[in-house]
Amino acid sequence: MSLRTLQILRRVVSAMTVLALAALLSTGLLFKPRAQQSQPQQAQPKPVNFSPQLLSELKRIQAAALASDYALRQVSYLSNNIGPRLSGSSQAEAAVEYVAGEMRRLGCEVTLEKVIVPHWVRGEESASLVRWPGQGKGTTQKVVLTALGGSVATPPNGLTADVVVVNNFDELNALGKEKVAGKIVLYNEKFDDRMAKQGYGEEAYGQAVVYRGRGPSAAARLGAVASLIRSVGGAQFRLPHTGSTRYAQDAPQIPAAAVTAEDADLIARLASQGTVTMHLLLTPKTLPDAVSYNVIADYKGSERPNEIVIVSGHLDSWDLGTGAIDDAAGVATAMQSIQLLRQLKLRPRRTIRMIAWMNEENGLAGGRTYAKDYEAQVQNHIAAIEMDRGAGHPLGYAAKASAEALEMLTPVSGVLEASGAGLSRRETDSPEADITPLATAGVPAFGLWQDTRTYFDYHHTSADTFDKVVPQELAENATVMAVLAYALADMPQTLPR
């Protein structure tokens, strides 16, 4: 289970449904600058007085971003030309070289920061039911699944065992070792697609993904020989969703995979009628850790070059699809934040630092390495922005920052209202995973507040491909990233911590 998953589990539900947002819009109450809202019992801090010139520059950036296809072309190259970019792979190496070269072409000072990453290779994966109630003579039923990241392998010829279906950890523990030992455990916890379609995709994800992280070790403690989960995602088109698992030190390591929602339902129905037996084959390998890199590209500030505003996305991706929405889109919008300033001949007071993080998906080594390497300079980091929630329409931005900091950015939200992204919200945890160590150190951390109603339909599947990116919505995301970054880099004072 990744750090990002833990953040989602702890996150206070603060997002509103798109329908509710529309209703509030019609009242004229929601998008008022906070300084204008009635707060009779509490004095409100005043927003920073953005100069007419700065506001004009923000609007120029907005217009240019909405009209540009630069980010779209970068997503296309990363996902189509390079392809899946799992840490340690040759594709990840090619992506590092490409992004570094492109940022040099844009005139940035580029540094490749060494990161030691896990190198896990998927291998072969297959499963079939070989015994079930009502089985025809000599027949089997194929089960569609995919290994979880970091999973160990089955024996070379696979394993055959009865399947025990549970809905949660309580049901598993109630069975005890007597009924679990020697069995394959299937966790049939359902992803709440209705919740996701109402705008709470991350909350639905957080409810179900715990079984991906903790499920294998919980089953192994009771003697299970393998662990399966119902895929964590929506749009049930028999697509398995991968993602990392995490083996506990106090339990044996057993093979772990995700089955499609349809196959989970099939197995559960059959198991309710009698014995179900599966043959499972997984051949993943964990190779020695590999050397990779964060790509760091600085667009130097004109007055305070030592003060840094980060724009970022993660360069690695899972290996089933081509990582277009997770997260070539985030890297591309970060790249475009600098490309737009070059195009418009704008140079902010502070340095804007583009970072393409490595190893978000199965280790977070990139974010942790950066925080360690730049620990002595953390006070010079004014803010950190990351985009890693897909490429859907942005409503605005989310931040782990003080109320005063968000109030100071009211003029930014005013500009972004023109592209439908004028909202902001505070979060108790870092809004994105790679910038969490910086947020923990006190750096104001920002993520894009995006429409995730369909994001988890494709998340960590073979369907995460370039065609899922809507050009206009990607341009809207690039607009939020660039406008917010430039405002933070050029505003007369820095945000409070």
C-alpha positions in Angstrom: 0.0 0.0 0.0 1.6 3.3 -1.1 1.9 6.4 1.0 -0.7 8.0 -1.3 -3.2 5.3 -0.3 -2.6 6.0 3.4 -3.3 9.7 2.7 -6.5 8.8 0.9 -7.6 6.7 3.8 -7.0 9.5 6.3 -8.4 12.3 4.1 -11.4 14.1 5.5 -14.1 14.0 2.9 -14.1 17.6 1.7 -14.8 17.3 -2.0 -18.3 18.1 -3.2 -20.2 16.4 -6.1 -20.2 18.1 -9.4 -24.0 18.4 -9.2 -23.8 20.0 -5.8 -21.1 22.4 -7.1 -23.4 23.4 -9.9 -26.3 24.0 -7.5 -24.1 26.2 -5.4 -22.9 28.1 -8.4 -26.4 29.0 -9.2 -26.8 30.6 -5.8 -23.8 32.9 -6.4 -22.4 32.0 -3.0 -19.7 29.4 -3.6 -17.1 31.3 -5.7 -17.1 34.6 -3.9 -13.6 35.6 -2.8 -13.5 34.7 0.8 -12.8 38.2 1.9 -16.3 39.1 0.6 -18.1 36.4 2.5 -19.8 37.2 5.7 -17.7 36.3 8.7 -19.1 38.5 11.5 -17.3 36.7 14.3 -13.9 36.4 12.8 -11.6 38.9 11.0 -10.3 37.6 7.7 -6.8 38.1 6.4 -6.6 40.3 3.3 -5.4 38.8 0.1 -2.1 39.9 -1.3 -2.5 43.0 -3.5 -1.6 41.5 -6.9 -0.4 44.3 -9.2 -2.3 45.0 -12.5 0.8 43.8 -14.3 0.9 40.5 -12.5 -2.9 39.9 -13.0 -2.4 40.7 -16.7 0.4 38.2 -17.0 -1.6 35.5 -15.3 -4.4 36.1 -17.8 -1.9 35.9 -20.7 -0.6 32.6 -19.4 -4.2 31.3 -19.0 -5.1 32.2 -22.6 -1.9 30.8 -24.0 -2.3 27.5 -22.1 -5.9 27.0 -23.2 -4.8 27.5 -26.8 -1.7 25.2 -26.7 -1.3 21.6 -27.6 2.2 21.4 -26.1 1.2 19.3 -23.1 -0.8 17.0 -25.3 2.2 16.3 -27.6 4.3 15.5 -24.6 1.7 13.0 -23.2 1.5 11.5 -26.7 5.3 11.0 -26.9 5.7 9.6 -23.4 2.8 7.2 -23.6 2.8 6.2 -27.3 6.5 6.5 -28.4 8.1 5.4 -25.1 5.2 3.4 -23.6 4.9 1.9 -20.1 7.6 3.2 -17.7 7.9 1.0 -14.6 10.8 1.8 -12.4 14.0 0.0 -13.5 12.8 -0.6 -17.0 14.4 0.6 -20.2 11.3 2.6 -21.0 11.8 4.5 -17.7 15.4 5.2 -18.7 14.2 6.5 -22.1 11.7 8.7 -20.5 14.3 10.3 -18.3 16.5 11.0 -21.3 13.6 12.5 -23.3 12.3 14.8 -20.6 15.8 16.0 -19.8 16.5 16.8 -23.4 13.3 18.6 -23.9 13.8 20.8 -20.8 17.3 21.6 -22.0 15.8 22.7 -25.3 13.6 25.0 -23.4 16.7 26.7 -21.8 16.4 25.2 -18.4 19.3 24.2 -16.2 18.8 20.4 -15.9 20.1 18.0 -13.2 19.6 14.3 -13.1 19.2 13.3 -9.5 20.2 9.7 -8.8 17.5 7.5 -7.3 17.8 3.9 -6.3 14.5 2.2 -7.4 13.0 -1.3 -7.1 13.1 -3.4 -10.3 10.1 -5.8 -10.4 9.2 -7.6 -13.6 5.7 -9.0 -14.1 6.2 -12.2 -16.0 3.5 -14.6 -17.0 0.1 -14.6 -15.2 -2.9 -16.8 -15.7 -5.6 -18.6 -13.7 -8.5 -20.9 -14.3 -11.2 -22.6 -12.3 -10.7 -26.4 -12.4 -13.5 -27.4 -10.1 -16.9 -25.8 -9.2 -20.5 -26.8 -8.7 -22.2 -27.8 -12.0 -18.9 -28.1 -13.9 -19.2 -29.8 -17.2 -17.0 -32.8 -17.8 -13.5 -31.9 -18.9 -14.1 -28.1 -18.7 -12.3 -25.2 -17.1 -13.2 -21.5 -16.7 -10.6 -18.8 -17.4 -10.1 -16.1 -14.7 -8.8 -12.7 -15.8 -6.3 -11.4 -13.3 -3.0 -9.5 -13.0 -0.2 -9.8 -10.4 0.1 -7.1 -7.8 3.3 -5.1 -7.9 5.9 -6.7 -5.7 4.2 -10.0 -5.7 6.3 -13.2 -5.3 5.8 -16.0 -7.8 3.9 -19.3 -7.5 5.9 -22.5 -8.0 7.0 -22.8 -11.7 4.1 -25.0 -12.7 1.6 -22.9 -10.6 -0.4 -24.0 -7.7 -3.9 -25.5 -7.3 -6.0 -24.9 -4.3 -9.6 -24.3 -3.1 -10.8 -20.6 -3.0 -12.2 -19.0 0.2 -14.2 -15.8 -0.4 -14.4 -13.1 2.2 -15.7 -9.5 2.1 -13.4 -8.1 4.8 -10.8 -8.8 7.3 -13.3 -9.6 10.0 -14.8 -12.4 7.9 -11.3 -13.7 7.2 -10.3 -13.8 10.9 -13.6 -15.4 11.8 -12.7 -18.3 9.6 -9.5 -18.9 11.4 -6.5 -21.1 10.3 -8.6 -24.3 10.1 -10.6 -23.0 7.2 -7.9 -20.8 5.5 -4.7 -22.8 5.7 -3.8 -24.2 2.3 -6.5 -22.1 0.5 -6.5 -19.2 -1.9 -8.2 -16.2 -0.2 -10.3 -13.9 -2.4 -11.2 -10.5 -0.9 -14.4 -9.4 -2.6 -14.6 -5.8 -1.2 -16.4 -3.8 -3.9 -15.3 -0.5 -5.3 -18.2 1.9 -4.7 -18.7 3.1 -8.3 -21.8 5.1 -7.3 -19.7 7.1 -4.9 -17.1 7.6 -7.6 -19.6 8.8 -10.1 -20.8 11.4 -7.6 -17.3 12.9 -7.5 -15.8 11.0 -4.6 -13.5 8.7 -6.6 -10.6 8.9 -4.2 -12.8 8.2 -1.2 -14.2 5.1 -3.0 -10.7 4.0 -3.8 -9.5 4.5 -0.3 -12.2 2.2 1.1 -11.3 -0.7 -1.1 -7.5 -0.4 -1.7 -6.6 -1.4 1.9 -7.1 -5.1 0.8 -4.4 -4.7 -1.9 -1.9 -3.5 0.6 -2.6 -5.6 3.6 -4.5 -8.5 2.2 -1.7 -10.9 1.3 0.0 -10.8 4.7 -3.3 -11.1 6.6 -4.2 -14.2 4.6 -0.7 -15.6 4.9 -0.8 -15.4 8.7 -3.7 -17.9 8.6 -1.8 -20.2 6.3 -3.2 -19.2 2.9 -1.1 -20.1 -0.2 -2.2 -17.1 -2.3 -4.2 -13.9 -2.0 -6.5 -12.4 -4.6 -8.4 -9.1 -4.4 -11.4 -7.8 -6.4 -9.9 -5.1 -8.6 -10.0 -1.6 -7.1 -11.7 0.5 -9.8 -14.9 1.1 -11.7 -16.1 0.5 -15.3 -16.4 -3.2 -15.1 -15.2 -4.3 -18.6 -13.3 -7.3 -17.2 -10.2 -5.2 -16.7 -7.9 -6.1 -13.8 -6.3 -3.2 -11.9 -2.8 -3.6 -10.6 -1.0 -1.7 -7.9 1.6 -2.4 -5.2 1.1 -4.7 -2.3 3.2 -4.5 0.8 4.3 -7.6 2.6 4.5 -7.4 6.4 7.7 -8.7 8.2 5.7 -11.0 10.5 4.0 -13.0 7.7 5.1 -15.3 4.9 5.2 -13.8 1.4 2.5 -15.4 -0.8 1.6 -14.8 -4.4 -0.9 -11.9 -4.8 -3.1 -10.8 -7.7 -6.1 -8.8 -8.6 -9.0 -10.4 -10.5 -11.6 -8.5 -12.5 -14.9 -7.5 -10.8 -16.8 -9.9 -13.1 -14.5 -12.9 -12.1 -14.7 -12.0 -8.4 -18.5 -12.1 -8.7 -18.4 -15.4 -10.6 -16.1 -17.0 -8.0 -18.2 -15.7 -5.1 -21.5 -17.1 -6.6 -20.0 -20.5 -7.2 -18.3 -20.6 -3.8 -21.7 -20.0 -2.2 -22.9 -23.2 -3.8 -19.9 -25.5 -3.0 -16.2 -26.0 -3.5 -14.3 -23.9 -6.0 -10.8 -24.9 -7.0 -8.4 -22.6 -8.9 -5.1 -23.2 -10.7 -3.0 -20.1 -10.4 0.3 -19.2 -12.2 2.3 -16.1 -11.5 6.0 -15.7 -12.5 7.1 -12.2 -11.4 10.7 -11.5 -10.5 12.2 -9.0 -8.1 15.6 -8.1 -9.6 18.3 -6.1 -7.8 17.5 -2.5 -7.2 18.3 -0.3 -10.2 19.7 3.2 -10.7 17.3 5.8 -12.1 16.8 9.5 -11.9 14.5 12.4 -11.0 14.6 15.0 -13.8 15.1 18.4 -12.3 14.9 21.4 -14.6 15.2 25.0 -13.3 13.8 28.1 -15.0 15.8 30.6 -13.1 14.1 33.5 -11.3 15.0 37.1 -12.1 15.3 38.5 -8.6 15.3 35.6 -6.1 16.7 32.6 -8.0 17.4 30.7 -4.8 13.7 30.7 -3.9 12.0 27.7 -5.6 8.5 26.8 -6.7 8.1 23.2 -7.8 5.8 22.0 -10.6 5.8 18.3 -11.0 4.3 14.9 -12.0 5.7 11.4 -11.8 7.5 9.9 -14.8 7.2 6.2 -13.9 4.0 4.2 -14.7 2.6 0.7 -14.3 3.3 -1.7 -17.1 -0.2 -2.8 -18.2 -1.1 0.3 -20.1 1.0 3.2 -21.4 0.7 5.5 -18.4 -1.1 8.4 -20.2 -3.3 9.6 -17.4 -1.1 8.1 -14.6 1.0 10.2 -14.9 2.3 11.4 -18.3 -0.4 14.0 -18.1 1.1 15.4 -14.8 4.6 15.5 -16.2 3.4 17.2 -19.4 1.5 19.9 -17.6 4.6 20.6 -15.5 6.8 20.8 -18.6 4.3 23.2 -20.2 4.4 25.5 -17.2 7.9 26.4 -18.3 7.3 26.2 -22.0 4.6 28.8 -21.7 6.8 31.3 -19.9 9.4 30.8 -22.6 6.8 31.4 -25.3 5.5 34.5 -23.6 8.9 35.8 -22.6 8.0 36.0 -18.9 10.5 35.6 -16.1 9.2 35.4 -12.5 11.0 36.7 -9.5 11.6 33.2 -8.2 12.9 30.0 -9.8 10.3 27.6 -11.1 11.6 24.0 -10.8 10.1 21.3 -13.0 10.5 17.8 -11.5 9.6 14.5 -13.2 9.6 12.2 -10.2 10.7 8.6 -10.5 9.2 5.6 -8.6 5.9 7.0 -7.3 4.0 3.8 -8.2 6.0 1.2 -6.3 8.2 2.9 -3.8 8.2 6.7 -3.7 12.0 6.7 -3.8 12.0 9.9 -6.0 10.2 12.1 -3.5 12.1 10.7 -0.6 15.5 11.1 -2.2 14.8 14.7 -3.2 13.7 15.6 0.3 16.9 14.1 1.7 19.2 15.7 -0.8 17.6 19.1 -0.5 17.0 19.0 3.3 19.3 21.9 3.9 17.5 24.0 1.4 13.9 23.3 2.4 13.4 26.8 3.7 14.1 28.1 0.2 11.2 26.0 -1.2 8.3 28.4 -1.4 5.7 25.9 -2.6 5.4 22.5 -4.3 2.8 21.5 -6.9 2.1 18.1 -8.2 -0.5 16.7 -10.6 -1.3 13.0 -10.2 -5.1 12.5 -10.2 -5.6 11.9 -13.9 -6.4 14.4 -16.7 -10.0 15.2 -15.9 -11.4 18.8 -15.8 -9.9 20.7 -12.9 -12.2 22.5 -10.4 -9.2 24.4 -9.0 -6.5 23.3 -6.5 -6.2 21.5 -3.2 -3.5 22.5 -0.7 -1.9 21.5 2.6 -1.4 25.1 3.6 -2.7 27.6 6.1 -6.0 29.4 5.7 -4.1 32.6 5.4 -2.0 31.2 2.5 -5.2 30.2 0.6 -6.6 33.7 1.3 -3.5 35.3 -0.2 -4.1 33.4 -3.4 -7.7 34.6 -3.8 -6.7 36.7 -6.9 -5.4 33.5 -8.5 -8.7 31.8 -8.0 -10.3 34.8 -9.5 -8.3 34.4 -12.7 -8.9 30.7 -12.9 -12.7 31.2 -12.6 -12.6 32.0 -16.3 -11.6 28.4 -17.2 -14.0 26.8 -14.6 -11.2 26.2 -12.1 -11.8 28.9 -9.4 -12.1 26.6 -6.4 -9.6 25.9 -3.7 -9.7 23.7 -0.6 -7.5 22.9 2.3 -6.4 19.3 3.1 -5.0 17.9 6.3 -2.4 15.8 4.4 -0.3 16.4 1.4 -2.5 16.4 -1.7 0.0 14.3 -3.7 2.5 11.5 -2.8 5.8 12.7 -4.1 5.7 16.1 -2.4 4.6 14.6 0.9 8.1 14.8 2.5 8.3 18.5 1.5 4.8 19.1 2.9 5.8 17.4 6.2 8.8 19.7 6.4 6.4 22.7 6.2 6.5 23.6 2.5 3.0 24.6 1.2 1.9 21.7 -1.0 -0.6 21.9 -3.8 -2.4 19.4 -6.0 -4.9 19.9 -8.8 -8.5 19.4 -7.7 -9.8 17.3 -10.6 -12.9 15.5 -11.7 -12.1 11.9 -10.9 -15.5 10.4 -11.7 -14.0 8.2 -14.5 -10.3 8.2 -13.4 -10.5 4.9 -11.5 -12.2 3.2 -14.5 -8.7 3.2 -16.2 -6.3 3.6 -13.2 -3.6 0.9 -13.2 -5.1 -1.0 -16.1 -4.2 -1.8 -19.7 -6.8 0.9 -20.6 -4.6 3.8 -19.3 -3.7 4.9 -22.8 -3.4 8.1 -24.8 -7.0 8.1 -26.1 -8.3 8.6 -22.6 -6.9 12.1 -22.5 -9.3 14.8 -23.5 -7.3 17.6 -25.1 -9.4 20.5 -23.8 -9.4 19.1 -20.2 -5.6 18.6 -20.4 -5.2 22.2 -21.5 -7.4 23.3 -18.6 -5.1 21.4 -16.2 -2.0 22.9 -17.7 -3.7 26.3 -17.2 -4.1 25.7 -13.4 -0.6 24.5 -13.0 1.0 27.3 -14.9 -1.1 30.2 -13.5 -0.7 29.0 -9.9 3.1 28.4 -10.3 3.7 31.8 -11.9 1.7 33.5 -9.2 3.6 31.8 -6.4 6.9 32.5 -8.2 6.2 36.2 -8.8 3.9 37.4 -6.1 5.4 40.1 -3.9 5.6 38.0 -0.7 5.8 34.3 0.1 3.1 32.2 1.7 3.2 31.7 5.5 4.1 28.2 6.7 
